[in-house]
Amino acid sequence: MKKPKAKANLKVCTITLDAETHNQFREIANTHKFPLSRFINDCMKEYLNVSKVNGFNKDVTLQVGIRNFQIQDK
């Protein structure tokens, strides 16, 4: 019998995008025929992976290589 895996304590992450940034995400998602919510989710996962290494207070460049999309976090 398999031992049940412990559930991670996930914290809710809320992001607020201004209209210009939201439109950039939407345009790229449409170009690559990718659902907008999933695209933003993937970008945030990548951002968190990068920021864990560099620290949350430092400027990092978010890159999602497959979609050739870059946004400078300010």
PyMOL Python script that loads the backbone (N, CA, C, O; Angstrom):
from pymol import cmd

cmd.read_pdbstr("""\
ATOM      1  N   MET A   1       0.845  -1.185   0.000  1.00  0.00           N
ATOM      2  CA  MET A   1       0.000   0.000   0.000  1.00  0.00           C
ATOM      3  C   MET A   1       0.888   1.245   0.000  1.00  0.00           C
ATOM      4  O   MET A   1       1.828   1.360   0.787  1.00  0.00           O
ATOM      5  N   LYS A   2       0.566   2.166  -0.898  1.00  0.00           N
ATOM      6  CA  LYS A   2       1.376   3.379  -1.003  1.00  0.00           C
ATOM      7  C   LYS A   2       1.065   4.349   0.125  1.00  0.00           C
ATOM      8  O   LYS A   2      -0.076   4.490   0.564  1.00  0.00           O
ATOM      9  N   LYS A   3       2.113   5.007   0.574  1.00  0.00           N
ATOM     10  CA  LYS A   3       1.960   6.024   1.614  1.00  0.00           C
ATOM     11  C   LYS A   3       1.442   7.306   0.954  1.00  0.00           C
ATOM     12  O   LYS A   3       2.015   7.752  -0.040  1.00  0.00           O
ATOM     13  N   PRO A   4       0.371   7.909   1.486  1.00  0.00           N
ATOM     14  CA  PRO A   4      -0.148   9.138   0.863  1.00  0.00           C
ATOM     15  C   PRO A   4       0.871  10.271   0.956  1.00  0.00           C
ATOM     16  O   PRO A   4       1.560  10.442   1.961  1.00  0.00           O
ATOM     17  N   LYS A   5       0.938  11.034  -0.129  1.00  0.00           N
ATOM     18  CA  LYS A   5       1.868  12.169  -0.153  1.00  0.00           C
ATOM     19  C   LYS A   5       1.318  13.316   0.685  1.00  0.00           C
ATOM     20  O   LYS A   5       0.110  13.550   0.727  1.00  0.00           O
ATOM     21  N   ALA A   6       2.212  14.016   1.341  1.00  0.00           N
ATOM     22  CA  ALA A   6       1.802  15.189   2.123  1.00  0.00           C
ATOM     23  C   ALA A   6       1.440  16.312   1.160  1.00  0.00           C
ATOM     24  O   ALA A   6       2.125  16.521   0.159  1.00  0.00           O
ATOM     25  N   LYS A   7       0.389  17.017   1.457  1.00  0.00           N
ATOM     26  CA  LYS A   7      -0.020  18.136   0.611  1.00  0.00           C
ATOM     27  C   LYS A   7       0.804  19.362   0.965  1.00  0.00           C
ATOM     28  O   LYS A   7       1.054  19.653   2.135  1.00  0.00           O
ATOM     29  N   ALA A   8       1.216  20.067  -0.070  1.00  0.00           N
ATOM     30  CA  ALA A   8       1.989  21.295   0.146  1.00  0.00           C
ATOM     31  C   ALA A   8       1.052  22.396   0.618  1.00  0.00           C
ATOM     32  O   ALA A   8      -0.111  22.454   0.217  1.00  0.00           O
ATOM     33  N   ASN A   9       1.566  23.257   1.466  1.00  0.00           N
ATOM     34  CA  ASN A   9       0.786  24.415   1.897  1.00  0.00           C
ATOM     35  C   ASN A   9       0.958  25.515   0.861  1.00  0.00           C
ATOM     36  O   ASN A   9       1.931  26.268   0.897  1.00  0.00           O
ATOM     37  N   LEU A  10       0.016  25.600  -0.053  1.00  0.00           N
ATOM     38  CA  LEU A  10       0.097  26.583  -1.124  1.00  0.00           C
ATOM     39  C   LEU A  10      -0.540  27.884  -0.686  1.00  0.00           C
ATOM     40  O   LEU A  10      -1.607  27.893  -0.071  1.00  0.00           O
ATOM     41  N   LYS A  11       0.118  28.974  -1.006  1.00  0.00           N
ATOM     42  CA  LYS A  11      -0.428  30.287  -0.701  1.00  0.00           C
ATOM     43  C   LYS A  11      -1.019  30.872  -1.974  1.00  0.00           C
ATOM     44  O   LYS A  11      -0.479  30.690  -3.065  1.00  0.00           O
ATOM     45  N   VAL A  12      -2.123  31.569  -1.824  1.00  0.00           N
ATOM     46  CA  VAL A  12      -2.761  32.202  -2.965  1.00  0.00           C
ATOM     47  C   VAL A  12      -1.912  33.381  -3.405  1.00  0.00           C
ATOM     48  O   VAL A  12      -1.483  34.195  -2.587  1.00  0.00           O
ATOM     49  N   CYS A  13      -1.678  33.462  -4.694  1.00  0.00           N
ATOM     50  CA  CYS A  13      -0.891  34.564  -5.251  1.00  0.00           C
ATOM     51  C   CYS A  13      -1.799  35.369  -6.163  1.00  0.00           C
ATOM     52  O   CYS A  13      -2.322  34.839  -7.144  1.00  0.00           O
ATOM     53  N   THR A  14      -1.987  36.623  -5.854  1.00  0.00           N
ATOM     54  CA  THR A  14      -2.813  37.491  -6.676  1.00  0.00           C
ATOM     55  C   THR A  14      -1.922  38.488  -7.387  1.00  0.00           C
ATOM     56  O   THR A  14      -1.109  39.168  -6.761  1.00  0.00           O
ATOM     57  N   ILE A  15      -2.078  38.570  -8.699  1.00  0.00           N
ATOM     58  CA  ILE A  15      -1.320  39.560  -9.456  1.00  0.00           C
ATOM     59  C   ILE A  15      -2.303  40.526 -10.095  1.00  0.00           C
ATOM     60  O   ILE A  15      -3.415  40.148 -10.461  1.00  0.00           O
ATOM     61  N   THR A  16      -1.889  41.754 -10.222  1.00  0.00           N
ATOM     62  CA  THR A  16      -2.701  42.767 -10.875  1.00  0.00           C
ATOM     63  C   THR A  16      -1.916  43.295 -12.061  1.00  0.00           C
ATOM     64  O   THR A  16      -0.795  43.782 -11.910  1.00  0.00           O
ATOM     65  N   LEU A  17      -2.505  43.197 -13.234  1.00  0.00           N
ATOM     66  CA  LEU A  17      -1.850  43.669 -14.446  1.00  0.00           C
ATOM     67  C   LEU A  17      -2.506  44.959 -14.906  1.00  0.00           C
ATOM     68  O   LEU A  17      -3.730  45.087 -14.877  1.00  0.00           O
ATOM     69  N   ASP A  18      -1.680  45.921 -15.333  1.00  0.00           N
ATOM     70  CA  ASP A  18      -2.272  47.103 -15.942  1.00  0.00           C
ATOM     71  C   ASP A  18      -2.757  46.709 -17.341  1.00  0.00           C
ATOM     72  O   ASP A  18      -2.411  45.641 -17.845  1.00  0.00           O
ATOM     73  N   ALA A  19      -3.555  47.572 -17.960  1.00  0.00           N
ATOM     74  CA  ALA A  19      -4.185  47.243 -19.238  1.00  0.00           C
ATOM     75  C   ALA A  19      -3.151  46.929 -20.316  1.00  0.00           C
ATOM     76  O   ALA A  19      -3.343  46.002 -21.103  1.00  0.00           O
ATOM     77  N   GLU A  20      -2.065  47.686 -20.361  1.00  0.00           N
ATOM     78  CA  GLU A  20      -1.042  47.483 -21.392  1.00  0.00           C
ATOM     79  C   GLU A  20      -0.386  46.106 -21.258  1.00  0.00           C
ATOM     80  O   GLU A  20      -0.217  45.392 -22.246  1.00  0.00           O
ATOM     81  N   THR A  21      -0.017  45.742 -20.024  1.00  0.00           N
ATOM     82  CA  THR A  21       0.618  44.444 -19.797  1.00  0.00           C
ATOM     83  C   THR A  21      -0.357  43.309 -20.081  1.00  0.00           C
ATOM     84  O   THR A  21       0.016  42.297 -20.675  1.00  0.00           O
ATOM     85  N   HIS A  22      -1.603  43.479 -19.658  1.00  0.00           N
ATOM     86  CA  HIS A  22      -2.624  42.461 -19.910  1.00  0.00           C
ATOM     87  C   HIS A  22      -2.798  42.245 -21.407  1.00  0.00           C
ATOM     88  O   HIS A  22      -2.909  41.107 -21.863  1.00  0.00           O
ATOM     89  N   ASN A  23      -2.823  43.332 -22.173  1.00  0.00           N
ATOM     90  CA  ASN A  23      -2.972  43.225 -23.624  1.00  0.00           C
ATOM     91  C   ASN A  23      -1.778  42.527 -24.264  1.00  0.00           C
ATOM     92  O   ASN A  23      -1.938  41.789 -25.236  1.00  0.00           O
ATOM     93  N   GLN A  24      -0.568  42.759 -23.719  1.00  0.00           N
ATOM     94  CA  GLN A  24       0.615  42.065 -24.234  1.00  0.00           C
ATOM     95  C   GLN A  24       0.489  40.562 -24.004  1.00  0.00           C
ATOM     96  O   GLN A  24       0.758  39.763 -24.901  1.00  0.00           O
ATOM     97  N   PHE A  25       0.080  40.188 -22.801  1.00  0.00           N
ATOM     98  CA  PHE A  25      -0.115  38.771 -22.510  1.00  0.00           C
ATOM     99  C   PHE A  25      -1.168  38.173 -23.443  1.00  0.00           C
ATOM    100  O   PHE A  25      -0.972  37.088 -23.991  1.00  0.00           O
ATOM    101  N   ARG A  26      -2.286  38.884 -23.623  1.00  0.00           N
ATOM    102  CA  ARG A  26      -3.373  38.379 -24.456  1.00  0.00           C
ATOM    103  C   ARG A  26      -2.924  38.205 -25.908  1.00  0.00           C
ATOM    104  O   ARG A  26      -3.236  37.198 -26.545  1.00  0.00           O
ATOM    105  N   GLU A  27      -2.190  39.192 -26.423  1.00  0.00           N
ATOM    106  CA  GLU A  27      -1.730  39.141 -27.809  1.00  0.00           C
ATOM    107  C   GLU A  27      -0.813  37.937 -28.044  1.00  0.00           C
ATOM    108  O   GLU A  27      -0.955  37.224 -29.037  1.00  0.00           O
ATOM    109  N   ILE A  28       0.119  37.722 -27.131  1.00  0.00           N
ATOM    110  CA  ILE A  28       1.055  36.604 -27.282  1.00  0.00           C
ATOM    111  C   ILE A  28       0.338  35.267 -27.125  1.00  0.00           C
ATOM    112  O   ILE A  28       0.615  34.320 -27.861  1.00  0.00           O
ATOM    113  N   ALA A  29      -0.584  35.190 -26.167  1.00  0.00           N
ATOM    114  CA  ALA A  29      -1.356  33.956 -25.982  1.00  0.00           C
ATOM    115  C   ALA A  29      -2.157  33.640 -27.242  1.00  0.00           C
ATOM    116  O   ALA A  29      -2.213  32.487 -27.667  1.00  0.00           O
ATOM    117  N   ASN A  30      -2.778  34.659 -27.843  1.00  0.00           N
ATOM    118  CA  ASN A  30      -3.554  34.453 -29.068  1.00  0.00           C
ATOM    119  C   ASN A  30      -2.664  34.032 -30.224  1.00  0.00           C
ATOM    120  O   ASN A  30      -3.027  33.154 -31.007  1.00  0.00           O
ATOM    121  N   THR A  31      -1.490  34.663 -30.334  1.00  0.00           N
ATOM    122  CA  THR A  31      -0.558  34.341 -31.411  1.00  0.00           C
ATOM    123  C   THR A  31      -0.169  32.870 -31.379  1.00  0.00           C
ATOM    124  O   THR A  31      -0.061  32.218 -32.418  1.00  0.00           O
ATOM    125  N   HIS A  32       0.038  32.358 -30.168  1.00  0.00           N
ATOM    126  CA  HIS A  32       0.483  30.970 -30.021  1.00  0.00           C
ATOM    127  C   HIS A  32      -0.667  30.014 -29.719  1.00  0.00           C
ATOM    128  O   HIS A  32      -0.454  28.851 -29.378  1.00  0.00           O
ATOM    129  N   LYS A  33      -1.922  30.543 -29.852  1.00  0.00           N
ATOM    130  CA  LYS A  33      -3.118  29.728 -29.612  1.00  0.00           C
ATOM    131  C   LYS A  33      -3.020  28.986 -28.276  1.00  0.00           C
ATOM    132  O   LYS A  33      -3.193  27.770 -28.196  1.00  0.00           O
ATOM    133  N   PHE A  34      -2.737  29.765 -27.239  1.00  0.00           N
ATOM    134  CA  PHE A  34      -2.538  29.239 -25.895  1.00  0.00           C
ATOM    135  C   PHE A  34      -3.536  29.931 -24.980  1.00  0.00           C
ATOM    136  O   PHE A  34      -3.674  31.150 -25.073  1.00  0.00           O
ATOM    137  N   PRO A  35      -4.246  29.217 -24.093  1.00  0.00           N
ATOM    138  CA  PRO A  35      -5.202  29.880 -23.196  1.00  0.00           C
ATOM    139  C   PRO A  35      -4.515  30.949 -22.342  1.00  0.00           C
ATOM    140  O   PRO A  35      -3.465  30.699 -21.749  1.00  0.00           O
ATOM    141  N   LEU A  36      -5.107  32.122 -22.287  1.00  0.00           N
ATOM    142  CA  LEU A  36      -4.505  33.252 -21.575  1.00  0.00           C
ATOM    143  C   LEU A  36      -4.218  32.919 -20.113  1.00  0.00           C
ATOM    144  O   LEU A  36      -3.127  33.210 -19.624  1.00  0.00           O
ATOM    145  N   SER A  37      -5.166  32.320 -19.413  1.00  0.00           N
ATOM    146  CA  SER A  37      -4.965  32.027 -17.988  1.00  0.00           C
ATOM    147  C   SER A  37      -3.797  31.067 -17.780  1.00  0.00           C
ATOM    148  O   SER A  37      -3.019  31.225 -16.840  1.00  0.00           O
ATOM    149  N   ARG A  38      -3.676  30.079 -18.651  1.00  0.00           N
ATOM    150  CA  ARG A  38      -2.567  29.122 -18.518  1.00  0.00           C
ATOM    151  C   ARG A  38      -1.236  29.790 -18.843  1.00  0.00           C
ATOM    152  O   ARG A  38      -0.224  29.517 -18.196  1.00  0.00           O
ATOM    153  N   PHE A  39      -1.240  30.657 -19.837  1.00  0.00           N
ATOM    154  CA  PHE A  39      -0.023  31.374 -20.219  1.00  0.00           C
ATOM    155  C   PHE A  39       0.468  32.241 -19.058  1.00  0.00           C
ATOM    156  O   PHE A  39       1.653  32.224 -18.727  1.00  0.00           O
ATOM    157  N   ILE A  40      -0.442  32.998 -18.442  1.00  0.00           N
ATOM    158  CA  ILE A  40      -0.066  33.843 -17.303  1.00  0.00           C
ATOM    159  C   ILE A  40       0.422  32.968 -16.146  1.00  0.00           C
ATOM    160  O   ILE A  40       1.401  33.304 -15.481  1.00  0.00           O
ATOM    161  N   ASN A  41      -0.255  31.856 -15.911  1.00  0.00           N
ATOM    162  CA  ASN A  41       0.156  30.937 -14.852  1.00  0.00           C
ATOM    163  C   ASN A  41       1.576  30.417 -15.092  1.00  0.00           C
ATOM    164  O   ASN A  41       2.389  30.379 -14.168  1.00  0.00           O
ATOM    165  N   ASP A  42       1.873  30.018 -16.327  1.00  0.00           N
ATOM    166  CA  ASP A  42       3.218  29.538 -16.662  1.00  0.00           C
ATOM    167  C   ASP A  42       4.256  30.633 -16.464  1.00  0.00           C
ATOM    168  O   ASP A  42       5.352  30.377 -15.966  1.00  0.00           O
ATOM    169  N   CYS A  43       3.907  31.853 -16.856  1.00  0.00           N
ATOM    170  CA  CYS A  43       4.827  32.979 -16.686  1.00  0.00           C
ATOM    171  C   CYS A  43       5.106  33.235 -15.212  1.00  0.00           C
ATOM    172  O   CYS A  43       6.247  33.494 -14.828  1.00  0.00           O
ATOM    173  N   MET A  44       4.060  33.163 -14.383  1.00  0.00           N
ATOM    174  CA  MET A  44       4.249  33.395 -12.956  1.00  0.00           C
ATOM    175  C   MET A  44       5.096  32.294 -12.327  1.00  0.00           C
ATOM    176  O   MET A  44       5.918  32.572 -11.454  1.00  0.00           O
ATOM    177  N   LYS A  45       4.906  31.047 -12.761  1.00  0.00           N
ATOM    178  CA  LYS A  45       5.738  29.952 -12.244  1.00  0.00           C
ATOM    179  C   LYS A  45       7.199  30.203 -12.591  1.00  0.00           C
ATOM    180  O   LYS A  45       8.087  30.023 -11.758  1.00  0.00           O
ATOM    181  N   GLU A  46       7.436  30.622 -13.834  1.00  0.00           N
ATOM    182  CA  GLU A  46       8.809  30.899 -14.263  1.00  0.00           C
ATOM    183  C   GLU A  46       9.387  32.062 -13.460  1.00  0.00           C
ATOM    184  O   GLU A  46      10.547  32.022 -13.050  1.00  0.00           O
ATOM    185  N   TYR A  47       8.572  33.101 -13.237  1.00  0.00           N
ATOM    186  CA  TYR A  47       9.013  34.253 -12.452  1.00  0.00           C
ATOM    187  C   TYR A  47       9.406  33.823 -11.036  1.00  0.00           C
ATOM    188  O   TYR A  47      10.443  34.238 -10.519  1.00  0.00           O
ATOM    189  N   LEU A  48       8.575  32.996 -10.422  1.00  0.00           N
ATOM    190  CA  LEU A  48       8.857  32.547  -9.058  1.00  0.00           C
ATOM    191  C   LEU A  48      10.116  31.694  -9.013  1.00  0.00           C
ATOM    192  O   LEU A  48      10.887  31.783  -8.058  1.00  0.00           O
ATOM    193  N   ASN A  49      10.333  30.870 -10.030  1.00  0.00           N
ATOM    194  CA  ASN A  49      11.558  30.065 -10.084  1.00  0.00           C
ATOM    195  C   ASN A  49      12.783  30.958 -10.164  1.00  0.00           C
ATOM    196  O   ASN A  49      13.786  30.696  -9.501  1.00  0.00           O
ATOM    197  N   VAL A  50      12.712  32.014 -10.972  1.00  0.00           N
ATOM    198  CA  VAL A  50      13.839  32.934 -11.126  1.00  0.00           C
ATOM    199  C   VAL A  50      14.030  33.749  -9.856  1.00  0.00           C
ATOM    200  O   VAL A  50      15.158  33.939  -9.402  1.00  0.00           O
ATOM    201  N   SER A  51      12.925  34.235  -9.274  1.00  0.00           N
ATOM    202  CA  SER A  51      13.036  35.113  -8.109  1.00  0.00           C
ATOM    203  C   SER A  51      13.504  34.362  -6.867  1.00  0.00           C
ATOM    204  O   SER A  51      14.084  34.972  -5.969  1.00  0.00           O
ATOM    205  N   LYS A  52      13.267  33.056  -6.793  1.00  0.00           N
ATOM    206  CA  LYS A  52      13.780  32.272  -5.661  1.00  0.00           C
ATOM    207  C   LYS A  52      15.298  32.314  -5.646  1.00  0.00           C
ATOM    208  O   LYS A  52      15.924  32.345  -4.587  1.00  0.00           O
ATOM    209  N   VAL A  53      15.876  32.315  -6.831  1.00  0.00           N
ATOM    210  CA  VAL A  53      17.330  32.343  -6.951  1.00  0.00           C
ATOM    211  C   VAL A  53      17.860  33.743  -6.690  1.00  0.00           C
ATOM    212  O   VAL A  53      18.848  33.914  -5.976  1.00  0.00           O
ATOM    213  N   ASN A  54      17.209  34.739  -7.262  1.00  0.00           N
ATOM    214  CA  ASN A  54      17.717  36.109  -7.223  1.00  0.00           C
ATOM    215  C   ASN A  54      17.175  36.947  -6.072  1.00  0.00           C
ATOM    216  O   ASN A  54      17.708  38.023  -5.798  1.00  0.00           O
ATOM    217  N   GLY A  55      16.144  36.491  -5.401  1.00  0.00           N
ATOM    218  CA  GLY A  55      15.523  37.279  -4.340  1.00  0.00           C
ATOM    219  C   GLY A  55      14.392  38.124  -4.911  1.00  0.00           C
ATOM    220  O   GLY A  55      14.480  38.607  -6.040  1.00  0.00           O
ATOM    221  N   PHE A  56      13.340  38.299  -4.138  1.00  0.00           N
ATOM    222  CA  PHE A  56      12.158  39.000  -4.626  1.00  0.00           C
ATOM    223  C   PHE A  56      12.392  40.487  -4.829  1.00  0.00           C
ATOM    224  O   PHE A  56      11.666  41.114  -5.600  1.00  0.00           O
ATOM    225  N   ASN A  57      13.379  41.071  -4.165  1.00  0.00           N
ATOM    226  CA  ASN A  57      13.573  42.514  -4.248  1.00  0.00           C
ATOM    227  C   ASN A  57      14.429  42.950  -5.429  1.00  0.00           C
ATOM    228  O   ASN A  57      14.552  44.145  -5.700  1.00  0.00           O
ATOM    229  N   LYS A  58      15.016  41.997  -6.126  1.00  0.00           N
ATOM    230  CA  LYS A  58      15.875  42.344  -7.254  1.00  0.00           C
ATOM    231  C   LYS A  58      15.075  42.336  -8.545  1.00  0.00           C
ATOM    232  O   LYS A  58      14.090  41.610  -8.676  1.00  0.00           O
ATOM    233  N   ASP A  59      15.510  43.149  -9.495  1.00  0.00           N
ATOM    234  CA  ASP A  59      14.880  43.132 -10.816  1.00  0.00           C
ATOM    235  C   ASP A  59      15.297  41.857 -11.533  1.00  0.00           C
ATOM    236  O   ASP A  59      16.480  41.517 -11.572  1.00  0.00           O
ATOM    237  N   VAL A  60      14.342  41.166 -12.091  1.00  0.00           N
ATOM    238  CA  VAL A  60      14.651  39.979 -12.874  1.00  0.00           C
ATOM    239  C   VAL A  60      13.939  40.085 -14.212  1.00  0.00           C
ATOM    240  O   VAL A  60      12.907  40.746 -14.331  1.00  0.00           O
ATOM    241  N   THR A  61      14.486  39.444 -15.188  1.00  0.00           N
ATOM    242  CA  THR A  61      13.835  39.383 -16.490  1.00  0.00           C
ATOM    243  C   THR A  61      13.139  38.041 -16.598  1.00  0.00           C
ATOM    244  O   THR A  61      13.763  36.987 -16.482  1.00  0.00           O
ATOM    245  N   LEU A  62      11.852  38.098 -16.819  1.00  0.00           N
ATOM    246  CA  LEU A  62      11.064  36.889 -16.972  1.00  0.00           C
ATOM    247  C   LEU A  62      11.149  36.446 -18.422  1.00  0.00           C
ATOM    248  O   LEU A  62      10.834  37.218 -19.328  1.00  0.00           O
ATOM    249  N   GLN A  63      11.563  35.234 -18.643  1.00  0.00           N
ATOM    250  CA  GLN A  63      11.667  34.730 -20.005  1.00  0.00           C
ATOM    251  C   GLN A  63      10.946  33.399 -20.113  1.00  0.00           C
ATOM    252  O   GLN A  63      11.197  32.475 -19.340  1.00  0.00           O
ATOM    253  N   VAL A  64      10.069  33.318 -21.060  1.00  0.00           N
ATOM    254  CA  VAL A  64       9.425  32.053 -21.362  1.00  0.00           C
ATOM    255  C   VAL A  64       9.890  31.702 -22.764  1.00  0.00           C
ATOM    256  O   VAL A  64       9.339  32.181 -23.755  1.00  0.00           O
ATOM    257  N   GLY A  65      10.907  30.864 -22.831  1.00  0.00           N
ATOM    258  CA  GLY A  65      11.622  30.620 -24.075  1.00  0.00           C
ATOM    259  C   GLY A  65      10.764  30.118 -25.214  1.00  0.00           C
ATOM    260  O   GLY A  65      10.940  30.556 -26.351  1.00  0.00           O
ATOM    261  N   ILE A  66       9.846  29.216 -24.943  1.00  0.00           N
ATOM    262  CA  ILE A  66       9.060  28.616 -26.014  1.00  0.00           C
ATOM    263  C   ILE A  66       8.260  29.682 -26.748  1.00  0.00           C
ATOM    264  O   ILE A  66       8.083  29.608 -27.963  1.00  0.00           O
ATOM    265  N   ARG A  67       7.788  30.653 -26.022  1.00  0.00           N
ATOM    266  CA  ARG A  67       6.908  31.664 -26.609  1.00  0.00           C
ATOM    267  C   ARG A  67       7.640  32.950 -26.984  1.00  0.00           C
ATOM    268  O   ARG A  67       7.023  33.912 -27.442  1.00  0.00           O
ATOM    269  N   ASN A  68       8.965  32.962 -26.787  1.00  0.00           N
ATOM    270  CA  ASN A  68       9.770  34.142 -27.127  1.00  0.00           C
ATOM    271  C   ASN A  68       9.200  35.419 -26.527  1.00  0.00           C
ATOM    272  O   ASN A  68       9.146  36.453 -27.192  1.00  0.00           O
ATOM    273  N   PHE A  69       8.781  35.346 -25.286  1.00  0.00           N
ATOM    274  CA  PHE A  69       8.173  36.500 -24.634  1.00  0.00           C
ATOM    275  C   PHE A  69       9.039  36.926 -23.471  1.00  0.00           C
ATOM    276  O   PHE A  69       9.429  36.105 -22.641  1.00  0.00           O
ATOM    277  N   GLN A  70       9.338  38.214 -23.411  1.00  0.00           N
ATOM    278  CA  GLN A  70      10.119  38.735 -22.296  1.00  0.00           C
ATOM    279  C   GLN A  70       9.421  39.978 -21.756  1.00  0.00           C
ATOM    280  O   GLN A  70       8.922  40.811 -22.512  1.00  0.00           O
ATOM    281  N   ILE A  71       9.400  40.080 -20.439  1.00  0.00           N
ATOM    282  CA  ILE A  71       8.860  41.284 -19.808  1.00  0.00           C
ATOM    283  C   ILE A  71       9.784  41.635 -18.651  1.00  0.00           C
ATOM    284  O   ILE A  71      10.156  40.775 -17.853  1.00  0.00           O
ATOM    285  N   GLN A  72      10.142  42.895 -18.574  1.00  0.00           N
ATOM    286  CA  GLN A  72      11.041  43.325 -17.503  1.00  0.00           C
ATOM    287  C   GLN A  72      10.206  43.636 -16.269  1.00  0.00           C
ATOM    288  O   GLN A  72       9.323  44.493 -16.317  1.00  0.00           O
ATOM    289  N   ASP A  73      10.474  42.953 -15.173  1.00  0.00           N
ATOM    290  CA  ASP A  73       9.764  43.204 -13.926  1.00  0.00           C
ATOM    291  C   ASP A  73      10.312  44.476 -13.308  1.00  0.00           C
ATOM    292  O   ASP A  73      11.522  44.611 -13.130  1.00  0.00           O
ATOM    293  N   LYS A  74       9.425  45.414 -12.977  1.00  0.00           N
ATOM    294  CA  LYS A  74       9.888  46.705 -12.441  1.00  0.00           C
ATOM    295  C   LYS A  74       9.447  46.880 -11.015  1.00  0.00           C
ATOM    296  O   LYS A  74       9.743  47.904 -10.399  1.00  0.00           O
TER     297      LYS A  74
END
""", "prot")
cmd.dss("prot")
cmd.show_as("cartoon", "prot")
cmd.util.cbc("prot")
cmd.orient("prot")
